[in-house]
Amino acid sequence: MGVREYWFMKHVCLVCMGNICRSPMAEVVLRSVLAARGLDVVVDSAGTGGWHAGDPMDERALATLAAHGYDGSAHRARQFDPSWFAERDLILVMDEDNLRALRRIAPPGADIRLLRSFDPAAPEGAEVPDPYYDGRQEFEEVLAMVEAAAEGLAKHLEDH
């Protein structure tokens, strides 16, 4: 499955544009899902852009997580640093724009994929849409997509 075998996966990074909506939601959810299954994997997140660096998670993302029992209050946005490729086993991006941006700067062998590729019910190439300019319902939909992908990744790690 890709360049790296998952039996030794130790670090996953989730990436979106500004690291205040989708990727921090995914970080919080994936960390929770993996911990509940006893899988010892470091999970973090970043944005391809740095314009929100240091900012907390978007209030709507935070509220959506909280309504479902997750705590994202400690999150602070940051920009992906190319040196991180050496430290992360898997980079999961929210959409094709992020995928292209990271592949342009990635070293050979970097494992970068769409997050929803781990959701067995998602069609091939499915993205997590950016809810930033939308309302609460879109944040709920993003959370559902992230939870499905997180469960799929956890099952994949358990199986491999």
HELIX and SHEET records of a PDB file:
HELIX    1   1 TYR A    6  PHE A    8  5                                   3    
HELIX    2   2 ARG A   22  ALA A   36  1                                  15    
HELIX    3   3 GLU A   59  ALA A   67  1                                   9    
HELIX    4   4 PRO A   82  ALA A   86  5                                   5    
HELIX    5   5 GLU A   96  ILE A  105  1                                  10    
HELIX    6   6 LEU A  115  PHE A  118  5                                   4    
HELIX    7   7 ARG A  136  ASP A  159  1                                  24    
SHEET    1   A 4 VAL A  42  GLY A  47  0                                        
SHEET    2   A 4 HIS A  11  CYS A  16  1                                        
SHEET    3   A 4 LEU A  90  VAL A  93  1                                        
SHEET    4   A 4 ILE A 112  LEU A 114  1                                        
END                                                                             
